[in-house]
Amino acid sequence: PPVQTESSGPTPAPAPVPLNHRVLAILWIFVTGPAVFLLLREPSWRQAPPGFDRLRALHAEQWVAVVLILIQLYLVVMARMDHVRDRVDRDFGKPTRP
């Protein structure tokens, strides 16, 4: 017969891996490069009158390129915030929460 042993309870969940925005921002350059090329390849949107007419002149693939570039900017900002947060934690110690 199989031997039963007492379990010490549920197994603990693995520790969450922190998201490294710096690495993502660097790797995202491979996505942003072609996106910039798509925007610069067809300059018709730059010849439209400024304002909403320029936005209406964008084609679907150019809209995707704009979204990819905005994601790149978001990742760069988040990487910078992580860097500042790490420096504050290192210089002043982690704040204690009640």
Beta strands, then each sheet from edge to edge (+ up, - down):
end
